[in-house]
Amino acid sequence: MCSALHHLLPSHRGTAAAFSPRLLRLRSSAFTHVRGYTSGEVRLWDTRTWDYTAPILEPVQGPGDAGPQPHVSFVRINSSLAVAAYEDGTVSVWSLMIGREPIHRYQHNQRIQALALGSRGATVATASGFEVKVESPDDRGFWQTTGTFEIQKLVNFLHLVPEVWDSPVAVAAAEDVVYLLKGEDPGKILHSVYGQPVTCLDVSAHEAAFGVKGFGWILNEPNQILLYNLETSQCLKKLGNSMGDFTCVNLQDSPPNMLVTGNKDRRVRVYDLRRSEALCSLYAHRLGVSAVQMDDWKIVSGGEDGLVCVWDQRMGTKLWEMHARHPVRYVWFNSHSLITANIPDEKTPRGASIMDDDLTAHRRHRGIIYAYEFSVDQLAVESVLPICRSSYDEVMGYNYNISLAVPYDHI
């Protein structure tokens, strides 16, 4: 059988007292996915099991928390922890091994602008106002603040550098300044050019890649991706020469010496860091590109138009696509599965009636999560429900050993 891409999982459709919860954030780690909703719920899903209700991670209730839960602003997950930041400045941390009760909770006085979780270990970083706080447990397992950094501008992007074991290292982008935040050298400026704001950011163990908005063609300063070495703080590469802003960049998940970017000019570009020009440039979406990831041969891109595309970057050819109503805010895949999230821009739409003061979420305002599975034999995969298996294996234009499995095509 050809390998297949199966649709497995619909969005969560629960209800709450004041309004229906809608998906706000999604993050994935191997088979486990964490999702935050407007109702304040944080749920865990396991893509290996489809016959259970996703458990809710319980928040810590304080003495004045009798009302509805605040919206979830950000969620993160790794192999051992799940973290959620709420609109009221609360941060809750759960252990995936212990249970649904948080193992740690701390509070900011203002709204949280960014949340980061280490890819391994137990380190959480949050940005609120002009402050970046880093929290991690000590040798006895007691959580403590390991670093507090004062930033001169509001943080837009925040990442923890992976594979740093002695003391956490964070990279924060605040408008047109990129900071390298280390305990022994607090507030070190990695990059700063007045009037050139940072539009996207990603980090690997030794490098940081971020997009900068140029001054325009008149001053010969186009939009570019800058690559910095985190050990020497030197700029290694300036990539791209685009009229549009770079909206997303993926360095950490890309193959060695490679990165993939998305742009407002509707193109996905793949760069070899040993060269200056793009290896390929794909006209991917009718609106801007909002999420990208790649491996050795394929690219997955999501756009503001709600379209998810899978590309063969060696051939520069689209293999598969799926459309949903809302912009694609998240894509994640590995060798066996693909997770995407289409999340609406409007968080609190009004009810159907003009006199309705209740904040309700009609279906058209709800975020949608799709789970797909790459399978060698689509009939031999027990986890795929029979109704989700497709008999339609001769799709016009799909000639790259991939079939498309569409739910309900037996009906």
N, C-alpha and C positions, 0 to 999 in steps of 0.2 A: 504493500500500500504506500501511496505517497504520504509524505509528512503533511500534517493538517494543522489548521489554526481553529480551535474550537472556542465558541462562546460558552462560558460556563455560569457566570454569576450576574444576576441583576442587581440593581441598587437597593439599598435599604429603604423600606417604605413605612416606617413606624409613625406613630402619632404622639403628640404631647398635648397637655392641657391648653396652652395658649396658642400654639401653632404647630404645624407639622414640621418635624425636624428635616433639615436639608443638609446635604453633604457640604462641608466647607473645606476640609483638608483630608489628604490621604498620603500615607507613606508606607513603604513595603520593606520587608527583610526576609529573604528566602521565601518560605511558604506563608508567613504571617503578615497581615496588613492591618494597620490601625487607621481609624477614620474618626473625624470629629464632625459634629453636627450643630446646627443652630439651636437645638434644644439643650445644648450643654453635654450631651452624651458623647462618650468616647467608647467605641466598640472595636473589638479584635475579631478578625476573620482569618480562618485557615483554609487556604485553597485546596488542601488535600481532603477536606471533609465538607460535604454539602448538606448533610441531613441534620443540622443543628442550628439553633439560634445563636448568633454571635454574642458572646458575653459582653456586658457593659462593665467598663472599668469605673469603679465608684470613686467620686471625689471625696475629699475630707470636708465634712460639714462643720463650719464654725458656728458660734452662738448666734450670729446675725445672718445666717444663710437660709432663712426659712422660705424665701421667695424662689422664683424660677432661677435655674442655673444660667450664668452668662454664656454667650456663644463661645465656641472653641475657635481660637484664632490660628493656632498652629499645632500640628502633631508630628512626632518623630518616633522612629523605632529602630532598634538594632537587634542583635541576636539574644540579648538578655533584658533590655529595658524598653518601656514605652513611656513617652513624655507628651504632655499636653499643656499648652498655654491658653489661658482664657482671657476674654476681653477686659475683665476687671483687674488684670495684672497677676493673677494666680498661676503658679506653675505646679503641676502634679507629676510625680514620677512613680511608675509601677514596675515591679519585677515580673517578668513573664514566667518565672519559675514558682513564685510564691502564691499569688492569688489576685483578687480584684481590688484589694485595699491598697492605697498608695503607700510606698515605703518612704517617701520624702515629699515635702511640700514647702514652698516658700513664696513670698509675696513681693511684687513691685508696687510702688505707689502710683505708677502711670501705666498706660496701655503698652503692651509688649509689641515691639516692631519686628523682632526677629528671634528665632529659636534655633539652636543647633545641638545635635547629639553626636558624640563620637561614634565612629563606625564600629569600634570595638571598645570594650571596657565600659566604664560608668562615669562619663563626664558630660555635663549639661551646661550650655551657655545661653544666656538670654540678653537681649538689648531692650532697654526701656528708657525713654527720655534720652539723656546724654550719658547713660551709664551702661556698661557691659559687665555682667556678673557671670562668673564661672563657678559651678558647684560640682563636687565629687566626694565620694566617701573616702575616709582614711583607712588605715590598715585593719582597724577593728570594725569597719562597716558603718561608722557614724558619718553622716553627711555634713559637710562644712563648706563654707565659701573659700575657695582656693585663690580667687583673684577678683578684684573689682577695678575696672578701668574707666576713667573719665574721658569721654569723647566730646569734641567741640561741636559736632553736628549730629543730626539724627541718623541712626544706622538704617540702611536699606537692606543690606545682605550680611549674613553672619555664618561662618563655617568654622568647625574645629578641624585642625590638621590631623589626618589619620596617622596611626603608627608612631605617635609620640608618647613615650611611656613615663618619662621622669616627671615632667610638669606639663599641663595642658597648654597648647598654643592655638590661638584663634586668629582668624583673619576677618576683619570687619570693613565693609564699604559704607561710608557715610557721605552721601552726595558725591563730591568730586575728590574725596580723600579715601585711600585704602590704608588701614592700620594693620600692623602685625603686633598682636597682643601676647606678650610673654611676661611671666612673673618677674624675671630679672631685668627686663627692659620694657616697662609699661608704656603704652601709647606710642610705640615707634611707628613712624610714617613710612609705609612702603612705596606709596605713589601719591602724588598730588599735583594736579594741573588745574588752576582756577578756571571755572567755566566749562569744564569737561566732565560731566557727571558720569558715574559708573552705572551701567545699565544691566549687568548680570555678573555673576561671580561663581567660580568653582575652584576647589583646591585639591591637590594630591599630597602625597607625603612630602614632596620636596618643592613643589611649584604651586603658583596661583595663577589662574587665567581669568581675566575679566574684560568685559566690553566697556569702551569709553565712547561717549558721544562727542564727535568732533565739532569744530567751529563751522564747518561747511567747506564747499569747494573753493569759495573765494579766497580763503586763507590757506588753502592746501592742507587742511586738517580733516581728513575723512574719519568716519566711524571705524574703529579698529578693535581687535582683540589683542591685549597685551599679556605677555607671559613673563612672570617674575620668578626668580629663584629665591626661595624662602630662607636659605642659609646665608647667601651673600647679599640679598636684597637688591640684586641687579636685574635690570630688564633684559631678558634673553631674546625675545622676539616681538615684533609688531606684525600682526597678521590681519589681512583683509583690507579692503578699500571700498567701502560700501556707502551708498547714499542713505540707506536705512540704518536704524539703531539695531545693534545686536541685542536680542531679547533673552537668549538662553545660551549657555555653554556647558558642555559636559566633558570634564577632564578626568575626574577620578575613576569613572566607569569605562573609559575608552581604552583601547589597546595601547601598549607602550609607544611613546613618541607620536601619539595621535590625539586629536580632539575634534569634537563636532559642535557646530554652532547653529543657532536659528536666528533669523533676522526679520525685521519689519518689512523688508522688501520681498518677503514671501519665499525666501530661499533657505535651504539647508546646505551648509558648507562643511566639508571634511578637510582638515589640515594635517599634513605630516610636519611635525615640529622641526624636522631637519631641513625643511624647505620653507620658502616664504609664500608661495602661491597655493591656492586650494587644490587638493587632489580632485575634488568633484564639487559641482555646484548644482543642486537640484531645485527646480521650480516646484515647490512642494505644496503650497496652499494658496487659496484665493485671498486670504487675509494673512496677517503676520504669523510667524512660527512661534509657538509658546512653550514647547517642550521637545527635547531631543535626547536620544541615547543611541549608542552604536556598540557593536562587537567587531569581530574580525572581518565580517563580510556584510552584515546587514545593518540598516539604520531604521529606527522607529522615530517618527516625528508626529507631533500633534500641533494643531493650529487653532487660531482664534475662530476659524470657521466651523469648528467642531469635528474636523476630519482627523482620523488617525491613519497614518500610512506606514507600510513596511517596504523598505527599499533594498535592493541589491546594489551596494555602493560600488562593486567592481564593474557592473554593467551600466550603472546609472539608470536603473529601471525600477518602476514601481511594481511590487509583487502583490500587494493586497491593500485594501482600504476599508474603513468603516466610519460612518457618519453618525453623530448625535447632535442634539439641539444646541448645547452649550459649548463654550470654548474648552479646549483640552488644557487642563492645568497640570497634569501629571502623567508621565509614562514611565514604566519600569518593566524590564524583562530580563530573563536569564535564559539558559539553554532550553528550558521546558515550559515556561509560562510568560504571559504578558499581562500586565495590569494597567488600565487607563482610567482616568477620572475626568469627566466633563462637569465643570462646576460653573454655575451662573455667576454673573458679576453682581447682581442685585441680591442682597442678603435678606431683606425683609420686605417682600412685595405686599401690596395691599390686598384685601379680600376682594371677592368678586363684586360685592355691592359697594356703591360709593358711600353708603351710610354705615358700612361695616367697619367697626373699630378694631376688630380682631385681626391680628396679623396671621394670615393663613398662607400656606405654601401650596399653590396649585401644582399639579404634576408638571406643568411646563416650567415651573420655577425650581424644581428639584434637581439636584445634581445626580448624575448617573455614573456608576462604576461598572466597568466591564472587565471580566477575567477571561483570558484566552489561554489555550494550551497547545503547544507545539508537540505533536505526537507522531511517532513512527508508524503506528498502526491504529487508525482512529477507531476501529471496531474492537480492539483488544484492550482499550483503556477503560477499566471498570469504573473510574471516577466520573466519566462522562455519562450523563443521563441519556437514555435512548432517544428522547425527544430532541436532544442537542446534537445527535449524530447526523451527518449529512450523507445523502446518496448522490449528491450532485457534484461529480468530480471532474467534469469536463468544462472548465470555465474558460471562456474566450480570452486569450491573451496571457493566461497563466501557464508559462512553459518553463518554470524553474523548479520543478519537483515540489511544488507546494499546491495543495488543494485547499479550498475554502469551505469550511463547515459552517452552514447557516442553520440556526434553530428553526424548527417547524416547517422545513421544506417538504416533509412528508404529508403535511396537511393541505 
